[in-house]
Amino acid sequence: MRLVPMLLAAAVAAATFPAPARDAAADATPAGAETRIPDAAMALAGQLRDTALASSLAWDITESLTTEIGPRLAGSEADARAVEWAKAKFAELGFDRVWTEPVTFPKWVRRSERADVLGPHAQPLALTALGGSPGGTVEGEIVRFADLAALEAAPAGSLAGKIAFVDYRMERARDGSGYGPGSRVRSRGPSEAIRAGAIGFVMRSAGTDSHRNPHTGITRFDEGLEPVPSAALAVPDADQLARLLARGPVQLRLALDCGWDGEYTSQNVIGEMTGSSLPDDVVLIGAHLDSWDLGTGAVDDAAGIGITMAAAVHVAALERRPARSIRVVAFANEEQGLHGGYAYADAHAADIARHQIVAESDFGAGRIYAFNTSASAHAEAAEARIAEALAPLGIERSDAGGPGPDLIPITRKGAAWAWLGQDGTDYFDLHHTPDDTLDKIDPDALAQNAAAYAVFAWLAAEAEGDFGSAQVATAASD
């Protein structure tokens, strides 16, 4: 169940940058008129692009977060320190307004985890508890399934006293499309195992590496089912277990010390560079502040924090401010259920039309290669001009893409989204593993990302007209 807290925004004023006077009427367009990007804005886009490419600011921010805070599991002591870090960093970088909005969610803790093959081939296996798993120690015979569909077909009671093992191998893809089937094993597998009578669940990690680093991530248990210990094996250890099973029956002991521990309130941390003539309208860019606890959350998602904070600073450093404000949101607890995204969308439901367009960086630090938006037809020319300004960065206009995870709730309420597609070929080698550390990030690629987000945010904020954001009715479950 998703918890929706009562949201109270506490605004903290920081230093205000001077902005030249500008006629707001000049930025507005009649309803139904074509949205356009002024030539004057395009003229500054090249300067902005070059400045951002030459800057180390995105790297400096990312280094600061991963070094000074480290892993940031939602609800942990480090989560609270990350919130304070973000507030201080926004202020240090000169954002005009900095504030927080509360996000309440169930707290999950990890203490220890171990798996051992028993019997004549006794040996330990490298694995990690899935987020949301209960603790407990179980022993039983392993039953292997090639994929989720095979487990779903297991008859009720057929796994009584046994441990299910789903051995699905995730496919590598530039756009990360292989993650859908892999993550469904993680989210659906435990419940299907329980329906068949299993006392535990293990899976080949949803990842594309061949290192002994298991991939964690959140799982779910369907209502009415008694949760069982559930974990992910490192890819080489899944291979090892499969080879052992080819030799005959395997007994496994799975011992997890983890579980839910009450409720916690974290914060969405928000920084804003004030627009010159339409300050109440915003271009929102952001990333999530939390991470899993195995690495230092560098590619997922400190890089996104560095990219979007730096992009806003680069825009604010231009000779004049854009018409609209640039808002950067460091979302709370994306990893365990988009809690920060839901909280933000609920808190700002009445202001959807004020959100010119929204974009999130949450796919690592690979170079951006594609751009697309959900903009209405009347903004097609504006989208094309943004794509034109992004092209020198090696970015092509595309028909693919979608909103970042934390932005799904607000786009369901009617906000227009933009997608700046990062090369994720290697992303799932690191995703949710101990190997997600700063040294895996290419500083030049990070600067290219910051340049792309800066150009996009600047031109969207300067557009004469809108991209189609408008409040729509949504189901109560949203």
Buried (B, 14 or more C-beta within 10 A) or exposed (E): EEBBBEBEEEEEEBEEBEBEEBEEEEBBBEEEEBBBBBEEBBEBBEEBBEBBBEBEBBBBBBBBBBEEBBBBBBBBEBBBBBBEBBBEBBBEBBBBBBBBBBBBBBBBBBEEBBBBBBEEEEEEBBBBBBBBBBBBEBBBBBBBBEBBEBBBEBEEEBBEEBBBBBBBBBEBBBBBEBBEBBBBBBBBBBBBBBBBBBBBBBBBBBBBBEBBBBBBBBBBBEEEBEBBBBBBBBBBBBBBBBEBBEEEEBBBBBBBBBBBEEEBBBBBBBBBBBBBBBBEBBBBBBBBBBBBBBBBBBBBBBBBBBBBBBBBBBBBBBEEBBBBBBBBBBBBBBBBBBBBBBBBBBBBBEBBBBBBBBBBBBBBBBBBBBBBBBBBEBBBBBBEBBBBBBEBBEBEBBEEBEBBBBBBBBBBBBBBBBBBBBBBBBBBBBBBBBBBBBEBBEBEBBBBBBBBBBBBBBBBBBBBBBBBBEBEEEEEEB
